[in-house]
């Protein structure tokens, strides 16, 4: 039997041929894949286009001569970050966290109508009571942000019975705009216990708001809340409600806002002239409280606004628990939503000594 020997030079030629053929095949398939990828949707681009990231920080310096003592400090009041995901054209989700506090919001929106007339929101979010509460601190005029009435009645902070809730609660809301956006409505069923807490009772709070916009720049807004609170503390002005009690917790408000763009306001986020006023009243157990504010700003040019506000609130109309705050100041918008603020407040009180308050703040937002 004869054995054939393989010519090494012939074998090398065949290996080179196979290698060249494989390389050509790989190049052809890669080119084909590249053509397919370029014509197919870019999922990364599609994903990032559906995500919005926002945030802001507010911090500064404060001085008071409250209680006969000078108190001053540097502070960082808010450092919020939130992400909004647009899952579909009608369905979205939002998550908001305050790095100097707690988780603030997490909710999902679904728009049932083709237009903006019917959207449902479920989760934890800012409730609808008052004109001020739903507004972002980045756009409100005062360094101390909200009026005394909104702070107390909307649950923004100093209500011992309801705790600190930053004007937020857990629940379900239906909202939308009608008649070519001349009428906006919001109807919500909320726990009434505030953020990051389970309801303290089986009663739910009902909140309704109507926002009428007859002409451009003018809003007339009314809101009301009907519910029952579960006391997490006690208040000196409301001795009838004790810790752990379920008590009547109702609110009502009526207000208006007028905004007029001016040439001087083009470099300012305020836009020109802005005036907002509101009356609010509440019932906590057997105690009635009420108050109101009038706040305005006028653009002077080059991003500078002058600010003025008069604010009164009475925790209990049958006791001496009223307080007036008069504020004046300037703010400078140095970049889009970023500003510097300087304000002086004179506080006239029925239940504590009058005092002065000087505040400076820088706001950085994106």
C-alpha positions, 0 to 999 in steps of 0.5 A: 500500500502506497502512502501519499505524502502531503506537500507542505507548500500546497497545504499552506496555500489551502490554509491561506485560501480558507482564511481569506474565505472566512475573512471575506465571509465575516466582513460580508456578515458584519457589513450586513449587520451594520446596514441592518443596525443603521436602519433599525431603531436605536433603542438607546436613543429611544430610551434616553429620549423618554427620561427627564432628569431635573434637580435643584438646590437652595441654600444661604444665610439667615439672621433673626433677632427672635426672642431677644436673641440674635440667631444666625446660620448658614443653611442648605434648605433643599436638595431635590432630584427627580426623574420622570420616565415617559413609558408611552405617549400617555403613560409616565412615572415620576420619582422625587427625592430630597437629599436633605430630607426624605423621599418626596414623590413617587407616582404614575400618570395615565392619560385616558383621553386623546386630548388633555381632558382626563388624566389619572394619577396614583401614588404620593404627590403634592395635593391640590389644596391652595394655589401655592402648595402645588407650585415649585419652590424654584418659582415662588418669590419668597426665600421662606417659600410659602405663606403662613396659611399654606404652610399650616393649612396645606401641611407644608410644615408647622402643624403639630397635629398633622406633622411635617408633610411638605404639602404631599399625601398618598392617594388617587387624583383625576385631573384635566383641562376643558374648554380649550384650557379655560377651565382646569379641574382636579379631584383627589381622594387622599389618605390625609396622613401625609407622606411616607406614612400609612393612614391613621384612620379609615376615613379618606380626604376629598380635595377638589380644585377649579382653576378658571382662566378667562383671559391670558395671564389671569387665573381665578382658583378655588379649592376645598378639602373635606376630611378627618385627621389623626393627630400625631402631636398636640398644638397649644392653640387647639387644646381640644385635640390630643395625641392619637385623636381622630378630628375634623380637618377641613379647608377652603381657599379662594384666590387669583393670580395675574401675570403680565409680560414686559420688556424688562422681564424678558431676562427674568423667570418672572416674565414681568409683573406678577401678583398673586393673592389668596384667602384660606380658612380651616377647621381642625376639630372645633378650632377655626383658623384663617389667613391670607396673603398678597405677593407680587414681583416686578421685573426691573430689567437685566434679570432683576426683580423687586419682591413684596409680600404681606401675609397674615395667619391666625391659628385660632380666631378665638385666641390671640394666635395671629401673626403678620409678616411683611417682606421686601427684597430683590432677586437676580436671575443669573441663568435660566432657573438659577437666582440670588435672593435677598429679603427682609421680613418684619414679623408682627405677632400676637403670641410672641415678640415681634422680630426681624428676619434677614435672608440671603439665598442662592438657587441652582436648578436644572 
